[in-house]
């Protein structure tokens, strides 16, 4: 049998928080702290969950799309830059592929040039959740087999 961590008595011990520390104490010393209920014979059962994440991605063909749409509208790079309130160098870098637009800039370009630059992808991940925090490395290895 184990000994109480406060008084040293042998016997059945209870987990309790005493002055901010989690201790194994006897029934007499338990009154000095807050008793924590401990579940016996915990069985960890993994719960597989699928998590879905939506991701905005810029179309990899954005340089061609931007340039061809601008030319169809008979706009110069300077005109487009003024219309969307960006620098001329930004438009040039976009059309040459040296700069990928941010989502905000892509939205401005989509609206102005009437094109689709942002694609939404849906990613699904398998995720293991465990009911109890008593997870060990061995539990993870068993569940990955």
C-alpha positions in Angstrom: 0.0 0.0 0.0 1.0 3.5 -0.7 1.6 6.3 1.9 -0.3 9.6 2.2 1.8 12.4 0.7 0.8 14.8 3.5 0.9 12.7 6.8 2.6 9.5 5.7 -0.2 7.1 6.7 -0.6 3.8 4.8 -4.0 2.9 3.4 -6.3 3.7 0.6 -5.4 7.0 -1.0 -7.5 9.6 -2.8 -6.3 12.2 -5.3 -6.9 15.7 -4.1 -5.7 19.2 -5.0 -4.1 20.7 -1.9 -2.8 24.3 -2.2 -2.5 24.0 -6.0 -0.7 20.6 -6.0 -2.2 17.2 -7.0 -1.5 14.8 -4.2 -2.3 11.2 -3.1 -3.7 11.7 0.4 -5.6 9.6 3.0 -9.2 10.3 3.9 -8.2 12.4 6.9 -6.0 14.7 4.8 -8.5 14.9 1.9 -10.4 17.6 3.9 -7.5 20.0 3.4 -8.0 20.1 -0.4 -10.4 19.4 -3.1 -11.0 15.7 -3.9 -10.7 14.7 -7.5 -12.7 11.8 -8.8 -10.6 9.3 -10.5 -12.1 6.8 -12.9 -10.8 3.3 -12.6 -10.0 0.9 -15.4 -10.1 3.5 -18.2 -10.3 2.1 -21.6 -9.2 4.4 -24.4 -11.3 4.1 -27.5 -10.3 6.1 -30.5 -13.0 7.9 -32.3 -12.2 8.5 -36.0 -13.6 11.8 -37.2 -13.3 13.3 -40.6 -12.6 17.0 -40.6 -13.3 19.1 -43.6 -11.4 22.2 -44.4 -12.2 24.7 -47.2 -9.1 26.3 -48.8 -9.0 29.2 -51.2 -6.4 28.7 -53.9 -5.3 31.0 -56.7 -5.6 29.4 -60.1 -2.1 28.6 -61.3 -2.9 30.0 -64.7 -3.5 33.5 -63.2 -0.8 35.3 -65.3 -2.4 34.3 -68.6 -6.0 34.9 -67.3 -5.2 38.4 -66.1 -3.3 39.4 -69.2 -5.8 38.0 -71.7 -8.8 39.5 -69.8 -7.1 42.9 -69.6 -6.3 42.8 -73.3 -9.9 41.8 -74.2 -11.2 44.8 -72.4 -8.7 47.0 -74.3 -7.0 48.1 -71.2 -3.3 48.9 -70.7 -1.5 47.8 -67.5 -1.6 51.4 -66.3 -5.4 51.5 -66.7 -5.9 48.3 -64.7 -3.5 49.5 -62.0 -5.5 52.7 -61.6 -8.8 51.0 -61.7 -7.9 48.6 -58.8 -5.7 51.1 -57.0 -2.5 49.2 -57.3 1.0 50.0 -58.6 1.9 49.4 -62.2 4.8 47.2 -61.1 2.3 44.9 -59.3 0.3 44.4 -62.5 3.4 43.7 -64.5 4.7 41.1 -61.9 1.3 39.5 -61.8 1.1 39.1 -65.6 4.7 37.7 -65.8 4.1 35.3 -62.9 6.6 36.8 -60.6 4.0 37.7 -58.0 1.1 35.6 -56.9 -1.9 37.8 -55.9 -3.3 37.7 -52.4 -6.9 36.7 -51.9 -7.9 40.3 -51.5 -6.1 41.4 -54.7 -7.5 38.4 -56.6 -11.0 39.4 -55.6 -10.4 42.9 -57.0 -9.1 41.5 -60.2 -12.0 39.0 -60.5 -14.5 41.9 -60.1 -12.7 44.3 -62.5 -11.8 41.8 -65.2 -14.8 39.5 -64.8 -12.7 36.4 -64.4 -12.4 33.6 -61.9 -9.0 33.4 -60.1 -10.0 31.9 -56.7 -10.8 28.2 -56.6 -12.2 26.6 -53.4 -10.8 23.2 -52.5 -12.2 21.0 -49.9 -9.7 18.9 -47.9 -10.8 16.0 -45.7 -8.6 14.7 -43.0 -9.0 11.6 -40.8 -8.4 12.6 -37.2 -8.2 10.4 -34.1 -9.8 11.7 -30.9 -9.5 10.0 -27.6 -12.1 10.2 -24.8 -9.4 10.4 -22.0 -6.2 12.3 -21.6 -4.4 9.1 -20.5 -3.1 8.5 -24.0 0.3 6.8 -24.4 2.6 6.5 -27.3 1.7 2.8 -27.5 -1.9 3.7 -28.0 -1.0 5.9 -30.9 1.1 3.1 -32.5 -1.7 0.6 -32.1 -4.1 2.9 -33.8 -1.8 3.6 -36.8 -1.5 -0.1 -37.7 
